[in-house]
């Protein structure tokens, strides 16, 4: 049981709730603060003009709302903004958005009734999640459209994910004996106004990006073993001179993974202190960049993800509402905490570096498949009859086209804005779009690395070098072979890629204890 409201949520705790279905509880202290904030707002708003309570919304703010219509205003705001389109977010991503919204409401600066807190916590624990469309938010007044769909669920309308299926909310509430929330004063706007959808999606993107980074480290170690690389390119002595934490960390992970490998060579044993007679050396003096520059390529990705973690966790634990209710100072502040620039920028950075990671995997794959490059393996790592069989030829097209899509998708959203809402929202973050596109880039990259891993284990079988692998990579090889047995005859590969991908998603490996959180 993880208690919310008493302190900030960490990435590990969010992971436990979303991926391991850890239940949550709400601290008594935070519920008291929520109730006090609600009661303060009820009293404070009696004789004052306060946006979204007794005024219209957005450009409609100059229109005063009579007291008898104020609750209806909140219902109208929710229903009118339920205009999202596209596929629904997968239930885990919707749950992340709900958890993010609950956590920001527990800061007790929104003025909502405590029953909303209880209902959100109940739904999260029962894994009943709102059906939230992918498209609709511009990420400036928060995720208005997507969060309206979440609010619609809380008032007992719309649809929810229930036992893996989409069901009418009213039917599920009846089955589970759940009472919908009512509007008291501000339950519409306070639920809709914020960055919780982009932040929820963003945190899951980050978790998956960390996992992909680790798998890329392992794949990079395996290809260096296969070709018998020299060990100095990931040495401590070389990499510490570059002064970047990420590069130093990645090189350290590689040393840890490859410590017991018999395939990795020492440069001084092969190229130093010998009298070479030949004018053209048979040995490559240096490996290709996709093998030799792994610390320099994955290092910036490591640094980018660790920085993004700080930003996303700060956002997850922030008050991102408007207006902000401040009972302690007996005031209400109007501003722009709902603006999604922080998340938008980090999503752009993550999708850029994960695209780069997919490019590294594709280049390593190409090296394995082209005998003129590796001088070691048959074309397309074909274990069958050359000419009659095709080996990994077909899957390269998939990897290449998928990486090309990543490159297109990595165009930044942070610098893209279209004025809307009668020009009230004249500069917007497009943070939710950025988070959704990053989600796709991350998903694509799982497929690319899955293809690379299948190719790696085929190459290991061709060379019959299983017993010379490091203890770590040998274990990875065995687990992958349990999923995809060695093959020489041509078979369909889509299912194999899918199964390896599922294994990667489920097994969040960590090559070294100092790897980033969750891995």
C-alpha positions as CSV (number, residue, x, y, z in Angstrom):
1,X,0.0,0.0,0.0
2,X,1.4,3.4,-1.1
3,X,0.1,6.4,0.8
4,X,-0.5,9.5,-1.3
5,X,-0.6,13.1,0.0
6,X,1.9,12.9,2.8
7,X,5.0,13.3,0.5
8,X,5.9,13.4,-3.1
9,X,5.5,10.3,-5.3
10,X,8.7,8.9,-6.7
11,X,9.1,7.2,-10.1
12,X,9.5,3.9,-8.4
13,X,6.2,4.3,-6.5
14,X,4.4,5.4,-9.7
15,X,5.8,2.3,-11.4
16,X,4.6,0.0,-8.6
17,X,1.1,1.5,-8.9
18,X,0.9,1.3,-12.6
19,X,2.8,-1.8,-13.5
20,X,2.5,-3.9,-10.3
21,X,-1.0,-2.8,-9.3
22,X,0.1,-1.7,-5.9
23,X,-2.9,-0.2,-4.1
24,X,-3.0,3.3,-2.8
25,X,-4.3,5.0,0.3
26,X,-4.9,8.7,1.0
27,X,-3.3,10.3,4.1
28,X,-5.7,11.7,6.7
29,X,-3.6,14.9,6.8
30,X,-4.0,15.5,3.0
31,X,-7.8,14.8,3.2
32,X,-8.1,17.4,5.9
33,X,-6.3,19.9,3.8
34,X,-8.6,19.1,0.8
35,X,-11.7,19.6,2.9
36,X,-10.3,22.9,4.4
37,X,-9.5,24.2,0.9
38,X,-13.0,23.3,-0.3
39,X,-14.7,25.0,2.7
40,X,-12.5,28.1,2.3
41,X,-13.5,28.4,-1.4
42,X,-17.2,28.1,-0.5
43,X,-17.0,31.0,1.9
44,X,-14.5,33.1,0.0
45,X,-16.4,33.0,-3.3
46,X,-19.6,34.3,-1.9
47,X,-19.0,38.0,-2.7
48,X,-16.2,37.9,-5.2
49,X,-15.8,37.4,-9.0
50,X,-13.7,34.3,-9.4
51,X,-12.9,32.8,-12.8
52,X,-14.7,29.5,-13.5
53,X,-16.9,29.7,-10.4
54,X,-19.2,32.6,-11.2
55,X,-17.9,33.5,-14.6
56,X,-17.8,31.7,-17.9
57,X,-14.6,30.0,-19.2
58,X,-11.9,31.2,-21.5
59,X,-13.1,34.1,-23.8
60,X,-16.5,33.7,-22.0
61,X,-15.0,34.9,-18.7
62,X,-16.7,38.3,-18.9
63,X,-20.1,36.7,-18.6
64,X,-21.3,36.5,-15.0
65,X,-23.0,33.3,-14.0
66,X,-26.0,33.5,-11.6
67,X,-25.8,31.5,-8.4
68,X,-28.5,29.1,-9.4
69,X,-26.5,28.1,-12.5
70,X,-23.1,27.7,-11.1
71,X,-23.3,23.9,-10.6
72,X,-24.7,23.6,-14.1
73,X,-21.7,25.6,-15.4
74,X,-19.4,22.8,-14.2
75,X,-21.4,20.1,-15.8
76,X,-21.6,22.1,-19.0
77,X,-17.9,22.6,-19.0
78,X,-17.3,18.8,-18.7
79,X,-19.8,17.7,-21.3
80,X,-19.0,20.4,-23.9
81,X,-15.3,19.6,-23.8
82,X,-15.7,15.9,-24.2
83,X,-14.9,16.2,-27.9
84,X,-11.8,14.0,-28.2
85,X,-11.2,11.8,-31.2
86,X,-9.0,8.9,-32.2
87,X,-8.3,5.6,-30.4
88,X,-8.7,5.5,-26.6
89,X,-5.5,5.6,-24.6
90,X,-4.5,2.1,-23.4
91,X,-5.8,1.6,-19.9
92,X,-2.4,1.8,-18.2
93,X,-1.8,5.3,-19.7
94,X,-5.3,6.4,-18.7
95,X,-4.6,5.1,-15.2
96,X,-1.4,7.1,-15.2
97,X,-3.4,10.3,-16.1
98,X,-5.8,9.5,-13.2
99,X,-3.0,9.0,-10.7
100,X,-1.4,12.2,-11.8
101,X,-4.7,14.1,-11.5
102,X,-5.3,12.6,-8.1
103,X,-1.8,13.5,-6.9
104,X,-2.1,17.2,-7.9
105,X,-5.6,17.5,-6.3
106,X,-4.0,16.2,-3.1
107,X,-1.9,19.4,-3.0
108,X,-5.2,21.0,-1.7
109,X,-5.1,24.1,-3.9
110,X,-8.1,23.2,-6.2
111,X,-11.1,23.6,-4.0
112,X,-12.7,20.3,-5.0
113,X,-14.9,18.3,-2.6
114,X,-13.1,15.4,-0.8
115,X,-15.5,12.8,-2.4
116,X,-13.7,13.3,-5.7
117,X,-10.4,12.2,-4.0
118,X,-12.1,9.1,-2.6
119,X,-13.6,8.2,-5.9
120,X,-10.4,8.6,-7.9
121,X,-8.5,6.5,-5.4
122,X,-11.2,3.8,-5.5
123,X,-11.2,3.7,-9.3
124,X,-7.4,3.4,-9.4
125,X,-7.4,0.6,-6.9
126,X,-10.1,-1.3,-8.8
127,X,-8.3,-0.7,-12.1
128,X,-11.4,1.0,-13.5
129,X,-9.9,3.7,-15.8
130,X,-11.5,6.4,-17.9
131,X,-11.7,6.1,-21.6
132,X,-9.7,9.0,-22.8
133,X,-9.3,9.7,-26.6
134,X,-5.8,10.2,-28.0
135,X,-6.5,13.5,-29.7
136,X,-7.9,16.8,-28.4
137,X,-5.6,18.7,-26.2
138,X,-3.3,21.6,-27.2
139,X,-1.6,21.4,-23.8
140,X,-2.0,25.1,-22.8
141,X,-5.0,25.3,-20.5
142,X,-3.8,21.8,-19.6
143,X,-5.3,18.8,-21.3
144,X,-8.8,20.3,-21.3
145,X,-10.4,17.9,-23.8
146,X,-8.8,14.7,-22.5
147,X,-9.3,15.6,-18.8
148,X,-12.9,16.4,-19.6
149,X,-13.4,12.7,-20.5
150,X,-11.8,11.8,-17.2
151,X,-14.2,14.2,-15.4
152,X,-17.1,12.7,-17.3
153,X,-16.2,9.3,-15.8
154,X,-16.2,10.7,-12.3
155,X,-19.8,12.1,-12.7
156,X,-20.9,8.7,-13.8
157,X,-21.1,9.3,-17.6
158,X,-19.0,8.3,-20.6
159,X,-17.1,5.0,-20.7
160,X,-14.4,3.2,-18.7
161,X,-11.9,0.4,-19.1
162,X,-13.2,-2.5,-17.1
163,X,-11.7,-6.0,-17.0
164,X,-9.9,-5.2,-20.3
165,X,-13.0,-4.0,-22.1
166,X,-14.7,-0.7,-22.7
167,X,-18.0,-0.4,-20.8
168,X,-20.5,2.4,-20.1
169,X,-19.5,4.0,-16.8
170,X,-23.0,3.9,-15.4
171,X,-23.2,0.1,-15.9
172,X,-19.8,-0.4,-14.2
173,X,-20.7,1.8,-11.3
174,X,-24.0,-0.1,-10.9
175,X,-22.1,-3.5,-10.9
176,X,-19.5,-2.3,-8.5
177,X,-21.9,-0.3,-6.3
178,X,-20.0,3.0,-6.9
179,X,-21.5,6.4,-6.3
180,X,-20.7,9.1,-8.9
181,X,-19.2,12.4,-7.7
182,X,-21.4,15.5,-7.6
183,X,-20.6,19.0,-8.5
184,X,-20.4,21.2,-5.4
185,X,-18.7,24.4,-6.6
186,X,-15.7,23.7,-8.9
187,X,-15.4,20.0,-9.6
188,X,-15.6,20.5,-13.4
189,X,-12.9,23.1,-14.0
190,X,-10.5,21.8,-11.3
191,X,-10.6,18.3,-12.9
192,X,-10.2,19.6,-16.5
193,X,-7.5,22.3,-16.0
194,X,-4.1,20.8,-15.8
195,X,-1.2,18.7,-17.4
196,X,-2.2,15.3,-15.9
197,X,-2.7,13.4,-19.2
198,X,0.5,14.6,-20.9
199,X,2.4,14.0,-17.6
200,X,0.9,10.5,-17.1
201,X,1.8,9.5,-20.6
202,X,5.1,11.1,-20.2
203,X,6.1,9.2,-17.1
204,X,5.3,5.8,-18.8
205,X,7.3,7.0,-21.8
206,X,10.2,7.7,-19.5
207,X,9.9,4.2,-17.9
208,X,9.9,2.5,-21.2
209,X,12.8,4.7,-22.5
210,X,14.9,3.7,-19.5
211,X,14.2,0.0,-20.4
212,X,15.1,0.5,-24.0
213,X,18.3,2.2,-23.0
214,X,19.3,-0.9,-20.9
215,X,18.4,-3.3,-23.7
216,X,20.5,-1.2,-26.1
217,X,23.4,-1.5,-23.8
218,X,23.1,-5.2,-23.7
219,X,22.6,-5.5,-27.4
220,X,25.7,-3.3,-27.9
221,X,27.7,-5.6,-25.6
222,X,26.6,-8.7,-27.5
223,X,27.6,-7.3,-30.9
224,X,31.0,-6.3,-29.5
225,X,31.4,-9.9,-28.3
226,X,30.4,-11.4,-31.6
227,X,33.0,-9.5,-33.6
228,X,35.7,-9.8,-30.9
229,X,36.1,-6.1,-30.3
230,X,38.9,-4.6,-28.3
231,X,38.0,-3.5,-24.8
232,X,39.7,-0.1,-24.6
233,X,36.8,1.9,-26.2
234,X,34.7,1.3,-23.1
235,X,37.6,1.5,-20.6
236,X,37.4,3.7,-17.6
237,X,40.6,5.4,-18.4
238,X,39.4,6.6,-21.8
239,X,35.8,7.6,-20.9
240,X,36.6,9.4,-17.7
241,X,38.5,12.0,-19.8
242,X,35.2,13.1,-21.5
243,X,33.7,14.5,-18.3
244,X,30.1,13.5,-19.1
245,X,28.2,11.4,-16.5
246,X,26.2,9.5,-19.0
247,X,29.2,8.4,-21.1
248,X,31.1,7.3,-18.0
249,X,28.0,5.4,-16.7
250,X,27.4,3.6,-20.0
251,X,31.1,2.6,-20.3
252,X,30.8,1.3,-16.8
253,X,27.7,-0.8,-17.6
254,X,29.5,-2.3,-20.6
255,X,32.5,-3.3,-18.4
256,X,30.2,-4.9,-15.9
257,X,28.3,-6.8,-18.6
258,X,31.4,-7.9,-20.5
259,X,33.7,-8.6,-17.5
260,X,33.6,-12.4,-17.9
261,X,33.6,-12.5,-21.7
262,X,36.2,-14.6,-23.6
263,X,35.4,-13.0,-26.9
264,X,36.5,-9.5,-26.0
265,X,40.2,-8.9,-26.7
266,X,42.9,-6.8,-25.1
267,X,44.6,-4.5,-27.5
268,X,48.0,-4.9,-26.0
269,X,47.9,-8.6,-26.4
270,X,47.1,-8.4,-30.2
271,X,48.5,-5.2,-31.5
272,X,51.2,-3.9,-29.1
273,X,54.7,-5.2,-28.9
274,X,54.6,-7.3,-32.1
275,X,56.6,-7.0,-35.3
276,X,54.0,-7.0,-38.1
277,X,55.5,-8.0,-41.4
278,X,52.3,-7.5,-43.6
279,X,51.7,-4.1,-45.1
280,X,47.9,-4.5,-44.8
281,X,46.7,-5.7,-41.4
282,X,44.2,-8.5,-41.3
283,X,42.8,-7.3,-38.0
284,X,40.7,-4.1,-37.9
285,X,42.6,-1.7,-35.8
286,X,39.4,0.1,-34.7
287,X,35.8,-1.1,-34.8
288,X,33.1,0.7,-36.7
289,X,31.5,3.6,-34.9
290,X,28.2,1.8,-34.1
291,X,30.3,-0.6,-32.0
292,X,33.1,1.6,-30.8
293,X,31.2,4.8,-29.9
294,X,28.4,3.2,-27.8
295,X,29.3,5.2,-24.6
296,X,29.4,8.4,-26.6
297,X,26.1,7.7,-28.3
298,X,24.1,6.2,-25.4
299,X,25.7,8.5,-22.8
300,X,23.7,11.6,-23.9
301,X,20.6,9.5,-23.9
302,X,21.3,8.4,-20.3
303,X,21.8,12.1,-19.3
304,X,18.7,13.2,-21.1
305,X,16.5,10.6,-19.4
306,X,17.8,11.3,-15.9
307,X,17.1,15.0,-16.5
308,X,13.7,14.3,-17.9
309,X,12.9,12.2,-14.8
310,X,13.5,15.2,-12.5
311,X,11.2,17.4,-14.6
312,X,8.4,14.9,-15.0
313,X,8.4,13.9,-11.3
314,X,8.3,17.6,-10.4
315,X,5.3,18.1,-12.7
316,X,3.6,14.9,-11.3
317,X,3.8,16.4,-7.8
318,X,3.0,20.0,-8.8
319,X,-0.2,22.1,-8.5
320,X,-1.1,22.6,-12.2
321,X,-4.6,24.1,-11.8
322,X,-6.0,27.5,-12.4
323,X,-7.1,29.5,-10.5
324,X,-5.1,28.4,-7.5
325,X,-6.9,28.3,-4.2
326,X,-4.7,29.4,-1.3
327,X,-6.5,29.0,2.1
328,X,-3.4,29.7,4.1
329,X,-3.0,33.2,2.7
330,X,-6.8,33.5,2.2
331,X,-6.5,34.4,-1.5
332,X,-7.0,33.0,-5.0
333,X,-4.4,33.4,-7.6
334,X,-5.0,33.4,-11.4
335,X,-2.1,32.3,-13.6
336,X,-0.9,29.6,-16.0
337,X,0.2,26.6,-14.0
338,X,-1.8,24.5,-16.4
339,X,0.7,25.3,-19.2
340,X,2.5,22.2,-20.5
341,X,5.8,23.6,-21.8
342,X,7.9,21.6,-19.3
343,X,6.4,18.3,-20.3
344,X,6.3,19.2,-24.0
345,X,10.0,20.0,-24.1
346,X,11.0,16.8,-22.2
347,X,8.8,14.7,-24.5
348,X,10.5,16.2,-27.5
349,X,13.9,15.4,-26.0
350,X,13.0,11.9,-25.2
351,X,11.6,11.1,-28.6
352,X,14.7,12.6,-30.1
353,X,17.1,10.5,-28.1
354,X,15.1,7.3,-28.5
355,X,15.0,7.9,-32.2
356,X,18.8,8.1,-32.0
357,X,18.8,4.9,-30.0
358,X,16.8,3.2,-32.7
359,X,19.3,4.5,-35.3
360,X,22.1,2.9,-33.4
361,X,20.3,-0.4,-33.3
362,X,19.6,-0.2,-37.0
363,X,23.2,0.5,-37.8
364,X,24.4,-2.4,-35.6
365,X,21.8,-4.6,-37.4
366,X,23.1,-3.5,-40.8
367,X,26.6,-4.4,-39.7
368,X,25.6,-7.9,-38.7
369,X,23.7,-8.5,-42.0
370,X,26.3,-7.2,-44.4
371,X,29.3,-9.7,-44.8
372,X,31.3,-7.0,-46.5
373,X,31.3,-5.0,-43.3
374,X,31.7,-7.7,-40.7
375,X,33.9,-10.2,-42.6
376,X,32.5,-12.8,-40.2
377,X,28.9,-13.8,-40.9
378,X,27.0,-15.0,-43.9
379,X,24.7,-12.5,-45.7
380,X,21.7,-11.6,-43.6
381,X,23.1,-14.1,-40.9
382,X,21.5,-16.8,-43.1
383,X,21.9,-20.2,-41.3
384,X,20.3,-22.0,-44.3
385,X,21.3,-22.4,-47.9
386,X,22.5,-19.2,-49.4
387,X,20.3,-18.2,-52.3
388,X,17.5,-20.6,-51.4
389,X,17.0,-19.2,-47.9
390,X,16.9,-15.5,-46.8
391,X,17.8,-15.5,-43.1
392,X,17.1,-12.0,-41.6
393,X,16.8,-10.2,-45.0
394,X,13.0,-9.5,-44.6
395,X,13.2,-8.1,-41.1
396,X,15.7,-5.5,-42.1
397,X,13.1,-3.8,-44.2
398,X,10.9,-3.5,-41.2
399,X,13.7,-2.1,-39.0
400,X,14.7,0.4,-41.7
401,X,11.2,1.7,-42.3
402,X,10.4,1.9,-38.6
403,X,13.5,3.9,-37.9
404,X,12.7,6.2,-40.8
405,X,9.3,6.8,-39.2
406,X,11.0,7.6,-35.9
407,X,13.1,10.2,-37.7
408,X,10.1,11.9,-39.1
409,X,8.2,11.8,-35.8
410,X,11.1,13.4,-33.9
411,X,10.2,16.8,-35.3
412,X,9.7,18.9,-32.1
413,X,6.2,20.0,-30.9
414,X,7.7,22.4,-28.3
415,X,8.3,24.9,-31.1
416,X,4.9,24.4,-32.7
417,X,2.0,26.4,-31.7
418,X,-1.4,27.4,-33.2
419,X,-3.5,30.1,-31.6
420,X,-7.0,29.0,-30.6
421,X,-9.9,29.6,-28.2
422,X,-10.6,33.0,-29.8
423,X,-6.9,33.7,-29.5
424,X,-7.2,33.5,-25.7
425,X,-4.8,30.6,-25.9
426,X,-2.4,32.4,-28.2
427,X,0.7,30.3,-27.5
428,X,0.3,26.6,-26.6
429,X,2.6,23.8,-25.7
430,X,1.2,20.9,-27.8
431,X,2.5,18.8,-24.9
432,X,-0.1,16.1,-25.2
433,X,0.6,15.7,-28.9
434,X,4.3,15.5,-28.0
435,X,3.7,12.8,-25.4
436,X,1.6,10.8,-27.8
437,X,4.2,11.0,-30.6
438,X,6.9,10.0,-28.1
439,X,4.8,7.0,-27.1
440,X,4.8,5.9,-30.7
441,X,8.6,6.4,-31.1
442,X,9.2,4.4,-28.0
443,X,6.8,1.6,-29.2
444,X,8.6,1.6,-32.6
445,X,12.0,1.2,-31.0
446,X,10.9,-1.9,-29.1
447,X,10.3,-3.5,-32.4
448,X,13.7,-2.4,-33.9
449,X,15.7,-3.7,-30.9
450,X,13.6,-7.0,-30.9
451,X,14.7,-7.5,-34.5
452,X,18.3,-6.8,-33.6
453,X,18.2,-9.2,-30.7
454,X,16.9,-12.0,-32.9
455,X,19.8,-11.3,-35.3
456,X,22.3,-11.3,-32.5
457,X,21.3,-14.7,-31.2
458,X,21.3,-16.1,-34.8
459,X,24.9,-14.8,-35.2
460,X,25.9,-16.4,-31.9
461,X,24.6,-19.7,-33.1
462,X,26.4,-19.4,-36.5
463,X,29.7,-18.7,-34.7
464,X,29.0,-21.4,-32.0
465,X,30.4,-19.0,-29.4
466,X,27.8,-19.4,-26.7
467,X,30.3,-20.7,-24.2
468,X,32.6,-17.7,-24.7
469,X,30.0,-15.1,-23.9
470,X,30.0,-13.3,-20.6
471,X,27.9,-14.7,-17.9
472,X,25.4,-11.9,-18.3
473,X,25.0,-12.1,-22.1
474,X,25.0,-15.9,-22.0
475,X,21.9,-15.7,-19.7
476,X,20.2,-13.2,-22.0
477,X,21.0,-15.4,-25.0
478,X,19.4,-18.4,-23.3
479,X,16.2,-16.5,-22.3
480,X,15.9,-15.2,-25.9
481,X,16.4,-18.6,-27.4
482,X,13.6,-20.0,-25.2
483,X,11.3,-17.6,-27.1
484,X,12.8,-17.9,-30.6
485,X,14.6,-21.2,-31.3
486,X,17.5,-21.2,-33.8
487,X,16.2,-21.4,-37.4
488,X,17.8,-22.1,-40.8
489,X,14.6,-22.6,-42.8
490,X,12.6,-19.5,-43.7
491,X,9.6,-18.9,-41.4
492,X,7.4,-15.9,-40.7
493,X,9.0,-13.5,-38.2
494,X,6.2,-11.2,-37.1
495,X,5.2,-13.4,-34.2
496,X,8.8,-13.8,-33.1
497,X,9.4,-10.0,-33.1
498,X,6.2,-9.6,-31.1
499,X,7.1,-12.2,-28.5
500,X,10.7,-10.8,-28.1
501,X,9.1,-7.4,-27.6
502,X,6.8,-8.7,-24.9
503,X,9.7,-10.2,-23.2
504,X,11.6,-6.9,-23.3
505,X,8.7,-5.0,-21.9
506,X,8.1,-7.5,-19.1
507,X,11.8,-8.0,-18.2
508,X,13.1,-4.6,-17.3
509,X,16.7,-5.6,-17.1
510,X,19.5,-3.6,-15.4
511,X,23.0,-4.5,-16.4
512,X,24.4,-2.7,-13.4
513,X,23.1,-1.7,-10.0
514,X,23.9,2.0,-10.8
515,X,21.5,2.0,-13.8
516,X,18.7,4.6,-13.6
517,X,15.6,4.0,-11.5
518,X,13.2,1.1,-12.2
519,X,15.6,-1.0,-14.3
